Each structure stands twice: as C-alpha cells, then as structure tokens.
C-alpha cells in the first residue's frame, strides 16, 4: 500500500479521531449498555418519526453532493474503497454518536432548560458545531479557510438541529445522517485539508 505524505497524515488524523471519540462511545456502552442505546434514540418509540428521517436523508444527500462538487479529494474518495475509508467507518460511528450527543442533545436541551426557544437552540447548536470544526481550515494554516470550514459545518449543524426538532428530539435520525456524511466525505475532506485544497477557489 503506497501512501503519499498527505495520505499518511490523513490516516493518522482519522485514526486519532476514531480512538478519542470511539473511547467515549465504548465507555458509555460499557457503563450503561442498552440504556445508552435508548438514550441515543435507537429503541422502540424513541427513534423519531417519518418527517425527521426524511429530513435527515435530505440533509445528508445535499451536504455530500455539495462537498463533492467543491473539493476534488472528496469527489475522488467518495465511494472509493481504501484504508482511509476503513478508518472513516470507525470515525463515522464514533463522531455520529458523540458529536450528535454533544451538539444536538446536550447543547439544545441545555438551551431549552434555560428558557431558550427553538430558534436559539438551532442557531446555538450550529454555532458550536461550526466553531468546533474550524480546525479543518487551521490544518491548512489559513484563517480564511478556517472561517469557511466553520461556516460550512455551522450550516450543517443548523440543519441537523432542525432534523432533531422535526424528529421530536430523537437523536437517531441525526446520528444516521451524520454517519453517512462522515463515511462518504471524511477521507476526502481530511485529504483536502492536508493538501491545501480548501484554500483554492473553484
């Protein structure tokens, strides 16, 4: 298996994310088992509704298509089998769970508990999600790209927050949408960041 420097860096990044986020998921599964699965919305009567699932599918498709159109590395690695795609599978499971718990359930429920309505919950979720993902731009050592990454992922955060509300505050549709987005675009996204593609105008 011949990896160039960018692919090696990407593999290390993906592996690190999978280990860190995956450890949290495994720890919770070990502690709470089926209660944790129920908390995530994957239980009878907790998995949301048809509207939430339809919205989740729409968000996933649109975000993947737009990402593939913007970045050549995402396009190239969208469905291409590779070691990076295998790592992305682990990341997709871990990030789909941890990030949806953090940025949808915890953030939005905290805002709701503090008297904030749906608009503030959605915008707050998107803002925190986008800020946490600005690191993709910083990997390319560009503030402009970091801002672009923050805006793009912030918009995704807003859309997933809407899915959360439409699904009756069930995380399951959000987690599944996040899983497919990450699985499909993450290898190419990390490669684009390490190769500096995000700073190029298209």
TORKOL-4160 file (C-alpha; in steps of 0.2 Angstrom, whole numbers, padded with zeros to 4 digits, m for minus):
202
<pt num="1" X="0000" Y="0000" Z="0000"/>
<pt num="2" X="0009" Y="0016" Z="m0006"/>
<pt num="3" X="0003" Y="0032" Z="0004"/>
<pt num="4" X="0009" Y="0049" Z="m0001"/>
<pt num="5" X="0013" Y="0061" Z="0014"/>
<pt num="6" X="m0005" Y="0069" Z="0013"/>
<pt num="7" X="m0012" Y="0051" Z="0014"/>
<pt num="8" X="m0001" Y="0046" Z="0029"/>
<pt num="9" X="m0006" Y="0062" Z="0038"/>
<pt num="10" X="m0024" Y="0059" Z="0035"/>
<pt num="11" X="m0023" Y="0041" Z="0041"/>
<pt num="12" X="m0015" Y="0047" Z="0057"/>
<pt num="13" X="m0029" Y="0061" Z="0059"/>
<pt num="14" X="m0043" Y="0049" Z="0056"/>
<pt num="15" X="m0036" Y="0036" Z="0067"/>
<pt num="16" X="m0033" Y="0048" Z="0081"/>
<pt num="17" X="m0051" Y="0055" Z="0080"/>
<pt num="18" X="m0058" Y="0037" Z="0079"/>
<pt num="19" X="m0048" Y="0032" Z="0095"/>
<pt num="20" X="m0053" Y="0048" Z="0105"/>
<pt num="21" X="m0071" Y="0049" Z="0101"/>
<pt num="22" X="m0073" Y="0030" Z="0100"/>
<pt num="23" X="m0066" Y="0028" Z="0118"/>
<pt num="24" X="m0080" Y="0039" Z="0124"/>
<pt num="25" X="m0093" Y="0029" Z="0115"/>
<pt num="26" X="m0086" Y="0012" Z="0121"/>
<pt num="27" X="m0085" Y="0019" Z="0138"/>
<pt num="28" X="m0103" Y="0024" Z="0139"/>
<pt num="29" X="m0109" Y="0007" Z="0131"/>
<pt num="30" X="m0099" Y="m0002" Z="0144"/>
<pt num="31" X="m0106" Y="0008" Z="0158"/>
<pt num="32" X="m0124" Y="0009" Z="0153"/>
<pt num="33" X="m0127" Y="m0003" Z="0138"/>
<pt num="34" X="m0145" Y="m0003" Z="0132"/>
<pt num="35" X="m0149" Y="0012" Z="0142"/>
<pt num="36" X="m0136" Y="0022" Z="0132"/>
<pt num="37" X="m0143" Y="0014" Z="0116"/>
<pt num="38" X="m0160" Y="0020" Z="0122"/>
<pt num="39" X="m0153" Y="0037" Z="0126"/>
<pt num="40" X="m0147" Y="0039" Z="0108"/>
<pt num="41" X="m0164" Y="0035" Z="0101"/>
<pt num="42" X="m0162" Y="0018" Z="0095"/>
<pt num="43" X="m0176" Y="0010" Z="0104"/>
<pt num="44" X="m0194" Y="0006" Z="0101"/>
<pt num="45" X="m0204" Y="0023" Z="0102"/>
<pt num="46" X="m0188" Y="0033" Z="0103"/>
<pt num="47" X="m0182" Y="0033" Z="0085"/>
<pt num="48" X="m0191" Y="0049" Z="0079"/>
<pt num="49" X="m0204" Y="0050" Z="0065"/>
<pt num="50" X="m0205" Y="0049" Z="0046"/>
<pt num="51" X="m0203" Y="0068" Z="0044"/>
<pt num="52" X="m0187" Y="0068" Z="0054"/>
<pt num="53" X="m0180" Y="0053" Z="0044"/>
<pt num="54" X="m0185" Y="0061" Z="0028"/>
<pt num="55" X="m0176" Y="0077" Z="0033"/>
<pt num="56" X="m0161" Y="0068" Z="0039"/>
<pt num="57" X="m0159" Y="0059" Z="0022"/>
<pt num="58" X="m0162" Y="0076" Z="0013"/>
<pt num="59" X="m0148" Y="0084" Z="0023"/>
<pt num="60" X="m0136" Y="0070" Z="0021"/>
<pt num="61" X="m0138" Y="0069" Z="0002"/>
<pt num="62" X="m0137" Y="0088" Z="0000"/>
<pt num="63" X="m0121" Y="0090" Z="0011"/>
<pt num="64" X="m0112" Y="0076" Z="0002"/>
<pt num="65" X="m0116" Y="0082" Z="m0015"/>
<pt num="66" X="m0111" Y="0100" Z="m0011"/>
<pt num="67" X="m0095" Y="0094" Z="m0003"/>
<pt num="68" X="m0091" Y="0083" Z="m0018"/>
<pt num="69" X="m0093" Y="0097" Z="m0030"/>
<pt num="70" X="m0082" Y="0109" Z="m0021"/>
<pt num="71" X="m0067" Y="0098" Z="m0017"/>
<pt num="72" X="m0058" Y="0086" Z="m0029"/>
<pt num="73" X="m0052" Y="0075" Z="m0015"/>
<pt num="74" X="m0069" Y="0072" Z="m0008"/>
<pt num="75" X="m0075" Y="0068" Z="m0026"/>
<pt num="76" X="m0061" Y="0056" Z="m0029"/>
<pt num="77" X="m0063" Y="0047" Z="m0012"/>
<pt num="78" X="m0082" Y="0047" Z="m0011"/>
<pt num="79" X="m0085" Y="0029" Z="m0013"/>
<pt num="80" X="m0068" Y="0023" Z="m0017"/>
<pt num="81" X="m0063" Y="0008" Z="m0006"/>
<pt num="82" X="m0047" Y="0012" Z="0004"/>
<pt num="83" X="m0038" Y="0011" Z="0021"/>
<pt num="84" X="m0044" Y="0029" Z="0024"/>
<pt num="85" X="m0062" Y="0024" Z="0020"/>
<pt num="86" X="m0060" Y="0010" Z="0033"/>
<pt num="87" X="m0054" Y="0022" Z="0046"/>
<pt num="88" X="m0068" Y="0034" Z="0041"/>
<pt num="89" X="m0080" Y="0020" Z="0045"/>
<pt num="90" X="m0074" Y="0020" Z="0063"/>
<pt num="91" X="m0074" Y="0039" Z="0064"/>
<pt num="92" X="m0092" Y="0039" Z="0056"/>
<pt num="93" X="m0098" Y="0028" Z="0070"/>
<pt num="94" X="m0089" Y="0037" Z="0084"/>
<pt num="95" X="m0092" Y="0055" Z="0078"/>
<pt num="96" X="m0110" Y="0052" Z="0073"/>
<pt num="97" X="m0114" Y="0047" Z="0091"/>
<pt num="98" X="m0103" Y="0058" Z="0101"/>
<pt num="99" X="m0105" Y="0074" Z="0091"/>
<pt num="100" X="m0124" Y="0072" Z="0090"/>
<pt num="101" X="m0125" Y="0070" Z="0109"/>
<pt num="102" X="m0114" Y="0085" Z="0112"/>
<pt num="103" X="m0120" Y="0097" Z="0099"/>
<pt num="104" X="m0138" Y="0092" Z="0097"/>
<pt num="105" X="m0145" Y="0084" Z="0113"/>
<pt num="106" X="m0134" Y="0092" Z="0126"/>
<pt num="107" X="m0132" Y="0109" Z="0118"/>
<pt num="108" X="m0151" Y="0111" Z="0113"/>
<pt num="109" X="m0158" Y="0103" Z="0129"/>
<pt num="110" X="m0147" Y="0115" Z="0139"/>
<pt num="111" X="m0153" Y="0130" Z="0130"/>
<pt num="112" X="m0171" Y="0124" Z="0131"/>
<pt num="113" X="m0169" Y="0121" Z="0150"/>
<pt num="114" X="m0163" Y="0139" Z="0151"/>
<pt num="115" X="m0178" Y="0146" Z="0143"/>
<pt num="116" X="m0172" Y="0147" Z="0125"/>
<pt num="117" X="m0184" Y="0144" Z="0111"/>
<pt num="118" X="m0181" Y="0133" Z="0095"/>
<pt num="119" X="m0173" Y="0147" Z="0085"/>
<pt num="120" X="m0159" Y="0150" Z="0098"/>
<pt num="121" X="m0157" Y="0131" Z="0101"/>
<pt num="122" X="m0155" Y="0128" Z="0082"/>
<pt num="123" X="m0143" Y="0143" Z="0080"/>
<pt num="124" X="m0133" Y="0139" Z="0096"/>
<pt num="125" X="m0131" Y="0121" Z="0090"/>
<pt num="126" X="m0125" Y="0126" Z="0073"/>
<pt num="127" X="m0113" Y="0139" Z="0080"/>
<pt num="128" X="m0104" Y="0127" Z="0092"/>
<pt num="129" X="m0104" Y="0114" Z="0079"/>
<pt num="130" X="m0096" Y="0125" Z="0066"/>
<pt num="131" X="m0083" Y="0133" Z="0079"/>
<pt num="132" X="m0078" Y="0115" Z="0084"/>
<pt num="133" X="m0074" Y="0111" Z="0066"/>
<pt num="134" X="m0065" Y="0126" Z="0061"/>
<pt num="135" X="m0049" Y="0116" Z="0064"/>
<pt num="136" X="m0050" Y="0109" Z="0046"/>
<pt num="137" X="m0045" Y="0126" Z="0040"/>
<pt num="138" X="m0032" Y="0129" Z="0053"/>
<pt num="139" X="m0024" Y="0112" Z="0047"/>
<pt num="140" X="m0021" Y="0121" Z="0031"/>
<pt num="141" X="m0014" Y="0136" Z="0040"/>
<pt num="142" X="m0027" Y="0148" Z="0034"/>
<pt num="143" X="m0038" Y="0159" Z="0044"/>
<pt num="144" X="m0049" Y="0162" Z="0028"/>
<pt num="145" X="m0051" Y="0143" Z="0026"/>
<pt num="146" X="m0055" Y="0141" Z="0044"/>
<pt num="147" X="m0069" Y="0153" Z="0043"/>
<pt num="148" X="m0075" Y="0144" Z="0028"/>
<pt num="149" X="m0075" Y="0127" Z="0037"/>
<pt num="150" X="m0083" Y="0135" Z="0052"/>
<pt num="151" X="m0097" Y="0142" Z="0041"/>
<pt num="152" X="m0100" Y="0126" Z="0031"/>
<pt num="153" X="m0100" Y="0115" Z="0046"/>
<pt num="154" X="m0110" Y="0128" Z="0056"/>
<pt num="155" X="m0124" Y="0127" Z="0042"/>
<pt num="156" X="m0123" Y="0108" Z="0043"/>
<pt num="157" X="m0125" Y="0109" Z="0062"/>
<pt num="158" X="m0141" Y="0121" Z="0060"/>
<pt num="159" X="m0148" Y="0108" Z="0048"/>
<pt num="160" X="m0145" Y="0093" Z="0059"/>
<pt num="161" X="m0153" Y="0104" Z="0074"/>
<pt num="162" X="m0168" Y="0106" Z="0063"/>
<pt num="163" X="m0169" Y="0087" Z="0060"/>
<pt num="164" X="m0168" Y="0084" Z="0079"/>
<pt num="165" X="m0183" Y="0096" Z="0082"/>
<pt num="166" X="m0193" Y="0088" Z="0067"/>
<pt num="167" X="m0189" Y="0071" Z="0074"/>
<pt num="168" X="m0197" Y="0075" Z="0090"/>
<pt num="169" X="m0180" Y="0077" Z="0099"/>
<pt num="170" X="m0174" Y="0060" Z="0094"/>
<pt num="171" X="m0155" Y="0058" Z="0090"/>
<pt num="172" X="m0157" Y="0043" Z="0079"/>
<pt num="173" X="m0160" Y="0052" Z="0063"/>
<pt num="174" X="m0146" Y="0064" Z="0066"/>
<pt num="175" X="m0134" Y="0051" Z="0071"/>
<pt num="176" X="m0138" Y="0041" Z="0055"/>
<pt num="177" X="m0136" Y="0057" Z="0044"/>
<pt num="178" X="m0120" Y="0061" Z="0052"/>
<pt num="179" X="m0114" Y="0043" Z="0050"/>
<pt num="180" X="m0117" Y="0043" Z="0031"/>
<pt num="181" X="m0110" Y="0061" Z="0029"/>
<pt num="182" X="m0094" Y="0057" Z="0038"/>
<pt num="183" X="m0092" Y="0040" Z="0030"/>
<pt num="184" X="m0093" Y="0047" Z="0012"/>
<pt num="185" X="m0084" Y="0063" Z="0014"/>
<pt num="186" X="m0072" Y="0062" Z="0028"/>
<pt num="187" X="m0057" Y="0054" Z="0019"/>
<pt num="188" X="m0058" Y="0066" Z="0005"/>
<pt num="189" X="m0061" Y="0081" Z="0017"/>
<pt num="190" X="m0045" Y="0077" Z="0028"/>
<pt num="191" X="m0035" Y="0075" Z="0012"/>
<pt num="192" X="m0041" Y="0091" Z="0006"/>
<pt num="193" X="m0036" Y="0100" Z="0022"/>
<pt num="194" X="m0019" Y="0092" Z="0022"/>
<pt num="195" X="m0016" Y="0096" Z="0003"/>
<pt num="196" X="m0022" Y="0114" Z="0005"/>
<pt num="197" X="m0037" Y="0111" Z="m0007"/>
<pt num="198" X="m0048" Y="0121" Z="0004"/>
<pt num="199" X="m0039" Y="0137" Z="0001"/>
<pt num="200" X="m0041" Y="0136" Z="m0018"/>
<pt num="201" X="m0055" Y="0145" Z="m0027"/>
<pt num="202" X="m0066" Y="0134" Z="m0039"/>
